[in-house]
Amino acid sequence: MFDIVVQNLLSPVVLFFILGLIGAIVKSDFKFPPGLSEALSIYLLIAIGLKGGMELSNYSFSEVALPIAATLFLGSIIPVITMVILKWMMKLDLKNSIGLAATYGSVSIVTYGAALTFLDNTNTSYEAFMNGLVVVMEIPAIFVALMLLAILEGKKVEELPNTKSVGISATSLSSVISPEVIRESLFGKSVFLLVGSLLTGLIVGKEAAMPVVQPLFIDLYQSMLLLFLLNMGLIAGQRLAVVRRHGIKLLLFGILTPVLYGILGIFVGYGVGLSLGGATLLGILSGSASYIAAPAALRASVPDADPSIYLGLALGVTFPFNLAVNIPLLYAIASLLY
């Protein structure tokens, strides 16, 4: 186990992230041009979507039905578990609990990309359709978190004195899950590019698409990921101080829940027949936290949630923990199970 952690820490992917982290901590004047940062984000979303679509084209629906169902289950149950931990055990306020439920129920595409690199370096095979499951898991957590907000706010209205409201009204639901929220969830940048690229690869097929896709989106993928993680290190380092102000409980949440959710994902993957590599990837997806799709939806639908909490915790704590420790840890746990 120790050898696996050291090997991961000394990989170029993690070292470039640490380099960015150190740059932020020592307040280096090095910065990424905003346009380059955006371009790298778009590149990674398209690359993963295309690879997932091309590989899915080799499978029938019956072969991927169970893994898709498992992914939808995880994307729906993790926000509920998060709410129980934050709202009723840690006594965090409702809006920030919802923000973290959506963020931690959704996925980090870059953590997933780093996990692919880790499995490749350890010569561990995995189901090629796993890239497609990233898209599946990106969406349900946002809807479930917003449904929970509508339910809990509906109960608050019901408990007020001199009110005739009973239960959760259609108005309460529609005010939270508005057409704008649905549009943002389905057509926001990350989901739109992932789904669009996946469908392109699926329709064209691997054999026809590979000659066009390989030079840019396959051969250069690892190099582009290094640059992106250098930038993520800079951003995460800037968020650490913000997270620290919110206390040790949230810091522990950002470290312990990725392990808890990751183990849950591994067991679910094992239950639906995924390989060691596939179950590891499903665990890593379950233990990651979104900083693109979920925050975009939260800004539109839950503006009272503090971005310094859900973004700061996802980027400043969980993201570096997953890169350095949780990816090899979950792989080791999955190896014991298999």
C-alpha positions as a Markdown table, in Angstrom:
| # | Residue | x | y | z |
|---|---|---|---|---|
| 1 | Met | 0.0 | 0.0 | 0.0 |
| 2 | Phe | 2.8 | 2.4 | 1.0 |
| 3 | Asp | 4.6 | 1.7 | -2.3 |
| 4 | Ile | 1.4 | 2.5 | -4.3 |
| 5 | Val | 0.9 | 5.8 | -2.5 |
| 6 | Val | 4.6 | 6.8 | -3.1 |
| 7 | Gln | 4.3 | 5.8 | -6.7 |
| 8 | Asn | 1.3 | 8.0 | -7.2 |
| 9 | Leu | 2.8 | 10.9 | -5.3 |
| 10 | Leu | 5.8 | 10.8 | -7.6 |
| 11 | Ser | 3.8 | 10.6 | -10.8 |
| 12 | Pro | 4.1 | 13.7 | -13.1 |
| 13 | Val | 0.3 | 14.3 | -12.7 |
| 14 | Val | 0.5 | 14.8 | -8.9 |
| 15 | Leu | 3.9 | 16.5 | -9.0 |
| 16 | Phe | 2.5 | 19.2 | -11.4 |
| 17 | Phe | -0.5 | 19.7 | -9.1 |
| 18 | Ile | 1.9 | 20.0 | -6.1 |
| 19 | Leu | 4.0 | 22.5 | -8.0 |
| 20 | Gly | 0.9 | 24.7 | -8.5 |
| 21 | Leu | 0.0 | 24.3 | -4.9 |
| 22 | Ile | 3.4 | 25.5 | -3.7 |
| 23 | Gly | 3.3 | 28.4 | -6.1 |
| 24 | Ala | 0.1 | 29.6 | -4.5 |
| 25 | Ile | 1.4 | 29.1 | -0.9 |
| 26 | Val | 4.6 | 31.1 | -1.6 |
| 27 | Lys | 2.5 | 33.7 | -3.5 |
| 28 | Ser | 4.5 | 33.3 | -6.7 |
| 29 | Asp | 3.5 | 35.8 | -9.4 |
| 30 | Phe | 3.0 | 32.9 | -11.9 |
| 31 | Lys | -0.6 | 32.8 | -13.3 |
| 32 | Phe | -2.3 | 30.9 | -16.0 |
| 33 | Pro | -3.9 | 33.1 | -18.7 |
| 34 | Pro | -7.7 | 32.9 | -18.3 |
| 35 | Gly | -8.2 | 31.9 | -21.9 |
| 36 | Leu | -5.7 | 29.0 | -21.6 |
| 37 | Ser | -7.4 | 27.7 | -18.5 |
| 38 | Glu | -10.7 | 27.7 | -20.2 |
| 39 | Ala | -9.3 | 26.0 | -23.3 |
| 40 | Leu | -7.7 | 23.2 | -21.2 |
| 41 | Ser | -11.0 | 22.6 | -19.4 |
| 42 | Ile | -12.9 | 22.3 | -22.7 |
| 43 | Tyr | -10.2 | 20.0 | -24.1 |
| 44 | Leu | -10.4 | 17.6 | -21.2 |
| 45 | Leu | -14.2 | 17.4 | -21.3 |
| 46 | Ile | -14.2 | 16.7 | -25.1 |
| 47 | Ala | -11.4 | 14.2 | -24.9 |
| 48 | Ile | -13.1 | 12.1 | -22.1 |
| 49 | Gly | -16.5 | 12.3 | -23.8 |
| 50 | Leu | -15.1 | 11.2 | -27.2 |
| 51 | Lys | -13.2 | 8.3 | -25.7 |
| 52 | Gly | -16.2 | 7.2 | -23.8 |
| 53 | Gly | -18.5 | 7.4 | -26.9 |
| 54 | Met | -16.0 | 5.5 | -29.1 |
| 55 | Glu | -15.7 | 2.7 | -26.6 |
| 56 | Leu | -19.5 | 2.6 | -25.9 |
| 57 | Ser | -20.1 | 2.0 | -29.6 |
| 58 | Asn | -18.6 | -1.5 | -29.1 |
| 59 | Tyr | -21.2 | -2.5 | -26.5 |
| 60 | Ser | -24.9 | -3.4 | -26.5 |
| 61 | Phe | -27.3 | -1.7 | -24.1 |
| 62 | Ser | -27.8 | -4.9 | -22.2 |
| 63 | Glu | -24.0 | -5.0 | -21.4 |
| 64 | Val | -24.0 | -1.5 | -19.8 |
| 65 | Ala | -27.5 | -1.4 | -18.3 |
| 66 | Leu | -26.5 | -2.6 | -14.8 |
| 67 | Pro | -23.4 | -0.3 | -14.5 |
| 68 | Ile | -25.6 | 2.7 | -15.7 |
| 69 | Ala | -28.3 | 1.8 | -13.1 |
| 70 | Ala | -25.5 | 1.5 | -10.4 |
| 71 | Thr | -24.1 | 4.9 | -11.4 |
| 72 | Leu | -27.6 | 6.6 | -11.2 |
| 73 | Phe | -28.1 | 5.0 | -7.8 |
| 74 | Leu | -24.8 | 6.4 | -6.5 |
| 75 | Gly | -25.4 | 9.8 | -7.9 |
| 76 | Ser | -28.8 | 9.9 | -6.2 |
| 77 | Ile | -27.9 | 8.4 | -2.8 |
| 78 | Ile | -24.7 | 10.3 | -2.1 |
| 79 | Pro | -26.4 | 13.7 | -1.8 |
| 80 | Val | -28.9 | 12.2 | 0.7 |
| 81 | Ile | -26.1 | 10.8 | 2.8 |
| 82 | Thr | -24.3 | 14.1 | 2.6 |
| 83 | Met | -27.3 | 16.0 | 3.8 |
| 84 | Val | -27.7 | 13.6 | 6.8 |
| 85 | Ile | -24.1 | 14.1 | 7.8 |
| 86 | Leu | -24.1 | 17.9 | 7.4 |
| 87 | Lys | -27.5 | 19.0 | 8.4 |
| 88 | Trp | -28.4 | 16.6 | 11.2 |
| 89 | Met | -25.0 | 15.5 | 12.5 |
| 90 | Met | -22.8 | 18.6 | 11.9 |
| 91 | Lys | -25.7 | 21.1 | 12.2 |
| 92 | Leu | -24.6 | 23.1 | 9.1 |
| 93 | Asp | -27.2 | 25.5 | 7.8 |
| 94 | Leu | -29.6 | 24.2 | 5.1 |
| 95 | Lys | -28.4 | 26.2 | 2.1 |
| 96 | Asn | -24.7 | 25.3 | 2.6 |
| 97 | Ser | -25.6 | 21.7 | 3.3 |
| 98 | Ile | -27.5 | 21.6 | -0.1 |
| 99 | Gly | -24.4 | 23.2 | -1.8 |
| 100 | Leu | -22.1 | 20.5 | -0.5 |
| 101 | Ala | -24.7 | 17.7 | -1.2 |
| 102 | Ala | -24.8 | 18.8 | -4.9 |
| 103 | Thr | -21.0 | 19.2 | -5.1 |
| 104 | Tyr | -20.1 | 15.9 | -3.5 |
| 105 | Gly | -22.8 | 14.0 | -5.2 |
| 106 | Ser | -21.5 | 15.1 | -8.6 |
| 107 | Val | -18.1 | 14.2 | -10.0 |
| 108 | Ser | -14.7 | 15.7 | -10.8 |
| 109 | Ile | -13.7 | 15.0 | -14.4 |
| 110 | Val | -10.1 | 15.8 | -13.6 |
| 111 | Thr | -9.9 | 13.4 | -10.6 |
| 112 | Tyr | -11.3 | 10.8 | -12.9 |
| 113 | Gly | -8.7 | 11.6 | -15.6 |
| 114 | Ala | -5.9 | 11.3 | -13.0 |
| 115 | Ala | -7.4 | 7.9 | -11.9 |
| 116 | Leu | -7.2 | 6.7 | -15.5 |
| 117 | Thr | -3.5 | 7.6 | -15.6 |
| 118 | Phe | -2.9 | 5.8 | -12.3 |
| 119 | Leu | -4.6 | 2.6 | -13.6 |
| 120 | Asp | -2.6 | 2.8 | -16.8 |
| 121 | Asn | 0.6 | 3.1 | -14.8 |
| 122 | Thr | -0.3 | 0.1 | -12.7 |
| 123 | Asn | -1.2 | -1.9 | -15.8 |
| 124 | Thr | -4.8 | -2.4 | -14.5 |
| 125 | Ser | -7.4 | -2.9 | -17.1 |
| 126 | Tyr | -11.0 | -1.5 | -16.8 |
| 127 | Glu | -14.2 | -1.5 | -18.8 |
| 128 | Ala | -13.9 | 1.0 | -21.7 |
| 129 | Phe | -17.4 | 2.2 | -21.2 |
| 130 | Met | -16.5 | 3.8 | -17.8 |
| 131 | Asn | -15.9 | 7.1 | -19.6 |
| 132 | Gly | -19.6 | 7.1 | -20.5 |
| 133 | Leu | -20.6 | 6.6 | -16.8 |
| 134 | Val | -18.9 | 9.9 | -16.0 |
| 135 | Val | -21.7 | 11.7 | -17.9 |
| 136 | Val | -24.4 | 9.6 | -16.3 |
| 137 | Met | -23.2 | 10.5 | -12.7 |
| 138 | Glu | -22.8 | 14.2 | -13.5 |
| 139 | Ile | -26.5 | 15.0 | -13.5 |
| 140 | Pro | -28.7 | 13.2 | -10.9 |
| 141 | Ala | -26.9 | 14.7 | -7.8 |
| 142 | Ile | -27.9 | 18.2 | -8.8 |
| 143 | Phe | -31.6 | 17.3 | -9.2 |
| 144 | Val | -31.6 | 15.3 | -5.9 |
| 145 | Ala | -30.0 | 18.1 | -3.9 |
| 146 | Leu | -32.5 | 20.6 | -5.2 |
| 147 | Met | -35.4 | 18.3 | -4.5 |
| 148 | Leu | -34.1 | 17.9 | -0.9 |
| 149 | Leu | -34.0 | 21.7 | -0.7 |
| 150 | Ala | -37.6 | 22.0 | -1.9 |
| 151 | Ile | -38.8 | 19.3 | 0.5 |
| 152 | Leu | -37.0 | 20.8 | 3.5 |
| 153 | Glu | -38.1 | 24.3 | 2.7 |
| 154 | Gly | -41.7 | 23.0 | 2.3 |
| 155 | Lys | -41.6 | 21.5 | 5.8 |
| 156 | Lys | -40.4 | 24.9 | 7.1 |
| 157 | Val | -43.4 | 26.6 | 5.6 |
| 158 | Glu | -45.7 | 23.9 | 7.0 |
| 159 | Glu | -44.3 | 24.4 | 10.6 |
| 160 | Leu | -44.9 | 28.2 | 10.6 |
| 161 | Pro | -47.8 | 29.3 | 12.8 |
| 162 | Asn | -51.0 | 30.6 | 11.1 |
| 163 | Thr | -50.2 | 29.0 | 7.8 |
| 164 | Lys | -52.5 | 26.9 | 5.7 |
| 165 | Ser | -49.7 | 25.3 | 3.7 |
| 166 | Val | -49.7 | 21.5 | 3.9 |
| 167 | Gly | -46.8 | 19.5 | 2.6 |
| 168 | Ile | -44.7 | 20.6 | -0.4 |
| 169 | Ser | -46.6 | 22.7 | -2.9 |
| 170 | Ala | -45.9 | 22.7 | -6.6 |
| 171 | Thr | -44.9 | 26.4 | -6.2 |
| 172 | Ser | -42.2 | 25.4 | -3.7 |
| 173 | Leu | -40.8 | 22.8 | -6.1 |
| 174 | Ser | -41.0 | 25.0 | -9.2 |
| 175 | Ser | -39.3 | 27.9 | -7.4 |
| 176 | Val | -36.2 | 25.7 | -6.8 |
| 177 | Ile | -36.2 | 23.4 | -9.8 |
| 178 | Ser | -36.9 | 26.0 | -12.3 |
| 179 | Pro | -36.5 | 25.7 | -16.1 |
| 180 | Glu | -33.3 | 27.7 | -15.7 |
| 181 | Val | -31.9 | 25.1 | -13.3 |
| 182 | Ile | -32.9 | 22.2 | -15.6 |
| 183 | Arg | -31.3 | 24.0 | -18.5 |
| 184 | Glu | -28.1 | 24.6 | -16.5 |
| 185 | Ser | -28.0 | 21.0 | -15.4 |
| 186 | Leu | -28.5 | 19.6 | -18.9 |
| 187 | Phe | -26.8 | 22.2 | -21.1 |
| 188 | Gly | -24.2 | 23.7 | -18.8 |
| 189 | Lys | -20.7 | 23.6 | -20.2 |
| 190 | Ser | -19.4 | 20.4 | -18.7 |
| 191 | Val | -22.6 | 18.2 | -19.3 |
| 192 | Phe | -23.2 | 19.7 | -22.7 |
| 193 | Leu | -19.6 | 19.0 | -23.9 |
| 194 | Leu | -19.4 | 15.6 | -22.3 |
| 195 | Val | -22.8 | 14.4 | -23.7 |
| 196 | Gly | -22.2 | 16.0 | -27.1 |
| 197 | Ser | -18.7 | 14.5 | -27.4 |
| 198 | Leu | -19.9 | 11.1 | -26.1 |
| 199 | Leu | -22.7 | 11.0 | -28.7 |
| 200 | Thr | -20.3 | 12.0 | -31.5 |
| 201 | Gly | -18.0 | 9.1 | -30.6 |
| 202 | Leu | -20.9 | 6.7 | -30.2 |
| 203 | Ile | -22.5 | 7.6 | -33.6 |
| 204 | Val | -19.3 | 7.7 | -35.6 |
| 205 | Gly | -17.7 | 4.7 | -33.9 |
| 206 | Lys | -14.2 | 3.9 | -32.9 |
| 207 | Glu | -12.9 | 2.7 | -36.2 |
| 208 | Ala | -14.0 | 5.7 | -38.2 |
| 209 | Ala | -13.3 | 8.4 | -35.5 |
| 210 | Met | -9.9 | 7.2 | -34.3 |
| 211 | Pro | -7.8 | 8.6 | -37.2 |
| 212 | Val | -9.3 | 12.0 | -36.7 |
| 213 | Val | -9.4 | 12.0 | -32.9 |
| 214 | Gln | -6.1 | 10.3 | -32.0 |
| 215 | Pro | -3.5 | 13.0 | -32.8 |
| 216 | Leu | -5.1 | 15.7 | -30.6 |
| 217 | Phe | -7.4 | 14.0 | -28.1 |
| 218 | Ile | -5.5 | 10.7 | -27.4 |
| 219 | Asp | -1.8 | 11.3 | -28.0 |
| 220 | Leu | -1.7 | 14.7 | -26.3 |
| 221 | Tyr | -4.1 | 13.9 | -23.4 |
| 222 | Gln | -1.5 | 13.3 | -20.7 |
| 223 | Ser | 0.4 | 16.4 | -21.5 |
| 224 | Met | -2.7 | 18.6 | -21.5 |
| 225 | Leu | -3.7 | 17.0 | -18.1 |
| 226 | Leu | -0.3 | 18.1 | -16.6 |
| 227 | Leu | -0.9 | 21.7 | -17.6 |
| 228 | Phe | -4.5 | 21.6 | -16.3 |
| 229 | Leu | -3.4 | 20.2 | -12.9 |
| 230 | Leu | -0.7 | 22.8 | -12.6 |
| 231 | Asn | -3.4 | 25.5 | -12.8 |
| 232 | Met | -5.7 | 23.5 | -10.4 |
| 233 | Gly | -2.8 | 23.5 | -7.9 |
| 234 | Leu | -2.7 | 27.3 | -8.1 |
| 235 | Ile | -6.4 | 27.6 | -7.5 |
| 236 | Ala | -6.5 | 25.0 | -4.7 |
| 237 | Gly | -3.7 | 26.7 | -2.9 |
| 238 | Gln | -5.6 | 30.0 | -2.9 |
| 239 | Arg | -8.7 | 28.2 | -1.5 |
| 240 | Leu | -7.0 | 26.6 | 1.5 |
| 241 | Ala | -7.1 | 29.6 | 3.7 |
| 242 | Val | -10.9 | 30.1 | 3.0 |
| 243 | Val | -11.7 | 26.5 | 4.0 |
| 244 | Arg | -9.6 | 26.7 | 7.2 |
| 245 | Arg | -11.8 | 29.5 | 8.5 |
| 246 | His | -14.8 | 27.2 | 8.5 |
| 247 | Gly | -13.3 | 24.9 | 11.2 |
| 248 | Ile | -12.0 | 21.4 | 11.6 |
| 249 | Lys | -15.3 | 19.6 | 11.1 |
| 250 | Leu | -15.6 | 20.7 | 7.4 |
| 251 | Leu | -11.9 | 19.8 | 6.9 |
| 252 | Leu | -12.6 | 16.3 | 8.2 |
| 253 | Phe | -15.7 | 16.1 | 6.0 |
| 254 | Gly | -13.6 | 16.9 | 2.9 |
| 255 | Ile | -11.1 | 14.1 | 3.8 |
| 256 | Leu | -13.2 | 11.3 | 5.3 |
| 257 | Thr | -16.3 | 11.4 | 3.0 |
| 258 | Pro | -14.3 | 10.8 | -0.2 |
| 259 | Val | -13.1 | 7.5 | 1.4 |
| 260 | Leu | -16.6 | 6.6 | 2.6 |
| 261 | Tyr | -18.2 | 7.3 | -0.7 |
| 262 | Gly | -15.4 | 5.7 | -2.6 |
| 263 | Ile | -15.8 | 2.4 | -0.6 |
| 264 | Leu | -19.5 | 2.5 | -1.3 |
| 265 | Gly | -18.8 | 2.9 | -5.0 |
| 266 | Ile | -16.4 | 0.0 | -5.0 |
| 267 | Phe | -18.9 | -2.3 | -3.4 |
| 268 | Val | -21.6 | -1.2 | -5.8 |
| 269 | Gly | -19.3 | -1.8 | -8.7 |
| 270 | Tyr | -18.4 | -5.2 | -7.4 |
| 271 | Gly | -22.1 | -6.0 | -7.0 |
| 272 | Val | -22.9 | -5.2 | -10.7 |
| 273 | Gly | -19.9 | -7.2 | -12.0 |
| 274 | Leu | -17.3 | -4.6 | -12.8 |
| 275 | Ser | -13.7 | -5.6 | -13.0 |
| 276 | Leu | -11.1 | -4.4 | -10.4 |
| 277 | Gly | -10.3 | -1.4 | -12.5 |
| 278 | Gly | -13.9 | -0.6 | -13.2 |
| 279 | Ala | -14.9 | -0.8 | -9.6 |
| 280 | Thr | -11.9 | 1.4 | -8.6 |
| 281 | Leu | -13.0 | 4.0 | -11.1 |
| 282 | Leu | -16.6 | 3.9 | -9.9 |
| 283 | Gly | -15.3 | 4.3 | -6.3 |
| 284 | Ile | -13.1 | 7.3 | -7.3 |
| 285 | Leu | -16.1 | 8.9 | -9.1 |
| 286 | Ser | -18.2 | 8.4 | -6.0 |
| 287 | Gly | -15.5 | 10.0 | -3.8 |
| 288 | Ser | -14.8 | 13.0 | -6.0 |
| 289 | Ala | -16.5 | 16.4 | -5.9 |
| 290 | Ser | -17.6 | 18.6 | -8.8 |
| 291 | Tyr | -16.2 | 22.1 | -9.2 |
| 292 | Ile | -17.8 | 22.8 | -12.7 |
| 293 | Ala | -21.3 | 21.5 | -13.2 |
| 294 | Ala | -22.6 | 21.6 | -9.7 |
| 295 | Pro | -21.3 | 25.0 | -8.7 |
| 296 | Ala | -22.8 | 26.4 | -12.0 |
| 297 | Ala | -26.2 | 25.1 | -11.1 |
| 298 | Leu | -25.9 | 26.2 | -7.5 |
| 299 | Arg | -25.1 | 29.8 | -8.5 |
| 300 | Ala | -28.4 | 29.9 | -10.4 |
| 301 | Ser | -30.6 | 28.0 | -8.0 |
| 302 | Val | -29.1 | 28.4 | -4.5 |
| 303 | Pro | -27.4 | 31.8 | -4.4 |
| 304 | Asp | -27.4 | 31.9 | -0.6 |
| 305 | Ala | -25.0 | 28.9 | -0.5 |
| 306 | Asp | -21.5 | 30.2 | 0.2 |
| 307 | Pro | -19.1 | 29.3 | -2.8 |
| 308 | Ser | -16.1 | 29.5 | -0.5 |
| 309 | Ile | -17.5 | 26.5 | 1.4 |
| 310 | Tyr | -18.5 | 24.2 | -1.4 |
| 311 | Leu | -15.8 | 25.3 | -3.9 |
| 312 | Gly | -13.2 | 25.8 | -1.3 |
| 313 | Leu | -13.7 | 22.3 | 0.2 |
| 314 | Ala | -13.9 | 20.5 | -3.2 |
| 315 | Leu | -10.8 | 22.2 | -4.6 |
| 316 | Gly | -8.8 | 23.0 | -1.5 |
| 317 | Val | -9.2 | 19.8 | 0.4 |
| 318 | Thr | -10.9 | 16.9 | -1.4 |
| 319 | Phe | -9.2 | 17.4 | -4.8 |
| 320 | Pro | -5.6 | 17.3 | -3.5 |
| 321 | Phe | -6.5 | 14.5 | -1.1 |
| 322 | Asn | -7.9 | 12.4 | -3.9 |
| 323 | Leu | -4.9 | 12.9 | -6.1 |
| 324 | Ala | -2.3 | 12.2 | -3.5 |
| 325 | Val | -3.9 | 9.6 | -1.2 |
| 326 | Asn | -7.5 | 8.4 | -2.1 |
| 327 | Ile | -6.8 | 7.1 | -5.6 |
| 328 | Pro | -4.2 | 4.6 | -4.5 |
| 329 | Leu | -6.1 | 3.9 | -1.2 |
| 330 | Leu | -9.3 | 3.0 | -3.1 |
| 331 | Tyr | -7.3 | 0.9 | -5.5 |
| 332 | Ala | -5.8 | -1.0 | -2.6 |
| 333 | Ile | -9.2 | -1.5 | -1.0 |
| 334 | Ala | -10.7 | -2.8 | -4.3 |
| 335 | Ser | -7.7 | -5.1 | -4.7 |
| 336 | Leu | -8.5 | -6.7 | -1.3 |
| 337 | Leu | -12.1 | -7.2 | -2.3 |
| 338 | Tyr | -11.2 | -8.9 | -5.6 |
